[in-house]
Amino acid sequence: MNMKVTASFIDKFLEKTNRKFLFFLIFFLVIAASISVLHALNIANTYGTSDFQYSPTVLFLEKINPYEYFMAGNLDRRIMLSQHPVYAHITYIILAPLALLEWEIARLAWSILNFIVALYCVILISKFCKLKFFETIIICLIFFCSTPFRNCIANGQHTFFVLLFFCALMINTKNLRNFFLGFSYFKYSFMPLLGFFILFRNGPKGLIISLIFFIIGWLFFSFYLSQNPFETLFQPMQTAFNQGFDQTLARGDLFTILGYLKTFELDFNLNLFKIIVLLIVSLFLAKHISKINNRMLILSLLLIGNLFTFGHLMYDYIV
């Protein structure tokens, strides 16, 4: 009897201790996360937001092709900061409402929108995993404390939206799921592995459905500028290769590692070689990931697989 009373007392003591520790942990994380978020927003709205595709979108609204303008040398410096147009055509159509605003207002709106999308992603994934309220709070606060989170907000990056669109894996209806997954194609570095995955998982029809949003953006972009769609199709990738990629800023991905082959002065096109190798690796990974039935595991592997293969800077690691 005494042993039962003692055991009950110990359980209550541990429960009370764990509760106190939990509240202390949350209190500490709230302070740390608040500092992190405010610091990111401050950078974004003083001298940051360098990657936000504002100025290329302004050019697009003026019926100037931002890809051609940049590849021609950006002579009048109308493309600001690091806002190089290396995203899919649909990007400049979706961002058009923000490009109608003054720069200071637009970048503030973009920072707030980024924060809201980041918060929604955490809530969406937590609900899908059936996490408890306090677990969701703790995960959310830790996420806000992370360096990639601050980097993404401060630079005005677009990767939170990639994460949001990848969350379409949680949609039960196959065609609807593939359609919304295709929204993430606006950032090419996340496209190949996902595209191959959809192809293996749902066949050519699934892949075509995932490309609908991408194709609509490309055609609208071309017709709005009165340009040949076949000429504009590959301009985002041409721009990406034209601007180059600073390997010293990247992490241990296959794209960066292969880039060091240039030191050997090889007699073949290194960019083409890297693309072929990355596509083969992506094909191999996608084939094996497509056989998995756990959707949260699929989401994790697709995102990590992308970070492993294609070149990504710190902000992309928020995925």
N, C-alpha and C positions, 0 to 999 in steps of 0.2 A: 504494500500500500504506500509506504514511504517512498519507495522507488518510483512509483507512478506519479506521486505529487512532485518529486524532484524533477522527473523528466518533463512534466507539464510546465514547471517553473522555468526550466532551461529553455524550452521551446518558446515560451512567452518572452523571455529575456532576449533570445536570439532574434525573434521577430521584431521586438522593439529596437534592438541595436541595428538590425538591417534597415529598418525604416528610417532611423536617424541618419545612418550612413547614406541612404538613398537621397534624403532631402539635402544633406550636406553636399553630396556629389552634384546634384542638380543645381544648387545655389552657386557652387563654384563654376559649373559649366555655363550657367546663364551669364555670369560676369565675363568669362572668357569669350563666349560666343558674341556677346554684345560688343565687346571691344573689337573683335575680329570683323564683324559686319560693319560697324561704324567706320573702322579704318579702311575697309574696302570701298565703301561708298564715298568716303572723303577723297581717296585717291582717284576714283572714277570721275568725280565731279570737280577736280582741280586740274590735275595734269595727266589724268589717265584716259580710259576709254579709247585707247589707241587703235584697237582692232574692230570696233563697232563699224559696220559697213554703211556709215551715214553718207560720206561724201561720194562714193560710187553710186549710191542710190539717187542722190541729188543730180548727178550727171545723167543717169538713166531717165529721170523725169524730164530732163531738158532734151531728151532724145539724142544723147551722146552715148555711144557704146563705151562703158567703163573699162572693158577688157582691152579694146583697141587703144583707148586713151592712155592707159597705163603702159602697154607694150610699146607705145610710140615715145615713151620717155617721161610722161607726166610733166610736160614742159612748163605748164602754168601752175604746177603744184596744187591743182584743185583736189587731187586725192590726198587727203590729210594724213599725217602721222603714219601708222602702219596699216591703214585701211585698204590694203591691196585687194583688188577684186579677184579672189581665188575661190569663190563659192559658186554654186550652181545658179543658173539664171533666175530661178524662182525666188531667190533671196531678195533681189532688188525689187521684185513686185510686192512681196509681203511687207518689206520695210518702207514702202512708199509713204504710208501715213506719217511715220516718224520723220521722214525726210522733208515733209512740209513744215516742220517745226524749226525754230531757231536751234542752233547747235547746242547751246547750254541747256535748253529745255529738253531737247531730244535725248541727250546723253543721261540726264537725270531720269527721264521716263524709262530709258533702256535699263538703267541700273536697278530701278525698282521692279521692273518686269522680270529681270533676271533673278532677283531675289525671290519673287513670288513663285516663279517656275521651279526654282531649286527647292523651296519649301514644299510645293505640291508634289514633286517627285518623291521626296522622303515619305510624305503621308501616303501616297499611292502605293509605294512598295511595301511600307509597313502594314497597311491594311491587307494587301494581297498575302503577306506572310502571316497575317493574324497575330501581330505583335500586340502586347499590352500597351496601355496608354503611356506609362512611365518609360517603357522600353523605347517607344517611338520618340518621346521627348529627349531621352538621353542620346539616341542615335542622331536626331536632328541637330542637337547642340554640338555634338562632336563633329558632325559634318560642317557646321558653320565655322568651327575653329580651324579647319584644315587649310593648309597653304594653297592647294589647288582651288578651293572655293574663293578665297580672297583674290587670287590671281585672275580667276575667271570674271569676277565682278569688276575688279579694278581695270582690267584690260578691255572690258566691254565685249568679251568673247561670246560665242554662240553655242557653246557645248552643252549648256543646261538644256537646250532644246533638243539636242541629239539624244540626251538621256531620256527626256520626256517621250520622244517618239519611239525610242527603243522599248519603252514601257508598254507600247501597244501589244507586245507579246502576251500581255495579260488578257487581251480581248479574246473571247471564246469563238466568235464568228470568224472563220478562216479568211474569207475575202476582205472583210472589214479590217482584220488584223494586218494583212499584207499591205492594204492600201495605206494605212497610217504608218506602218513601218517604213514605207517608201518616202515619207516626209523627211527622214533623216538623211536621205541621199544628197541634201543640199550641201553637206560637208563631205567631200569626196573621200577623205581618209578613213571614213567609217563605212563606206559603201560596199567595197568588194566582198568582204567576208559575209556581210548580211545578205547581199544579193545571191551569193552562192548558196547560203543556208536556205533561203526561200526557194531557190530552184530545186535543191535536193529534197526539201521537205514537202513542197506543194506543187512542184513541176513548173513547166513553162508558163502556164496560166497564172500561177501565183506570182511569178517574177514580173510578168506583164502588168498585172494589177498594181504591184508595188511601184512600177515606173510611171503610172498615170500622172501623178502630181508633178513629177520631174519633167515629163514630156510636155504637159500643159504650160509649165513655166517657161520652158525653152522656146516653144512655138509663140507664146504671147510676147516674150522678150523680142524675138526676131521680127514679128509682124509690127510691133509697136515702133521699132526702130527702122522698119522697112528694109530689113537686111535678109539675105539668103540664109535660111535655117541651117543648111549644111555648112555654111561658113562660120556660123556662131556656135555650132554644137560643141566643138573642142576648145573654144577660146578660154574657158575657165582653167583647163589643165595647161594650156599653153602659157597662160599668165603665171600659173604656179611654178612652172619650170623656168620661166623668164626671171622671176624674182629670186630664185634660188632658195636654199634652206640652210640655216645655220646649224651645223651638226653639233657645235659646242653647247647649244642650248637644249638639245634633245636628250632622251634617255636611252636605255639599252634596247631599243627596238631594232628589228632586222633591217629596216630601211636605212637607219643611221649606220649600222655596222657595215653594210654593203657599200655605203658611201666612201668608206676609207680605202676602198680598192683604187680610187683615183690616184693615190700616192705611187702606184706601180706603173702609171702611164700605159695602160692597156690599150690595145688597138681596136676596141669595139665601143659602141655607144653604151656608156655606163647607165644612163637613165633608163634606156630600153631594157637593159639586162636586169636592173633592179625591179622594174615593173613586172617582168616575166616571172622572176623568182617569187616576188610577193604574191602574185596571182596564183601561182602553183601552190604555195604554202597556204594561202587563204582557201583554195579549193579543197586541200587535204583536211584542214581544220573544220571547214563547213560540213564536209561529208560526215565526219564523226559526230559533230555537235547535233546534226539533224536527226540522229538516231536516239537522242535523249528525250525523255518524256517530261522531266521536271522543268517547268517553264522558268522558274527562278534560277535554276542551274544553267539553263540555256542563255538567259539574259546575262548572267555573270561571265560565262565563257565567251560569248560573242564580244562583250565589251573588253575583257582582258585580252582576248585574241587580237582585237584591233590595236590595242596598245602595244602588243608584242610584235606585230608585223609592220604597220605603217608608222611614219615619223610623227611624233606628237610632242608638243611642248607641255610645260607644267599644268596649264589650265585644263587640258584635256583629261588629266588624271582625276578630275571630279567624278568621272564615270565609275 
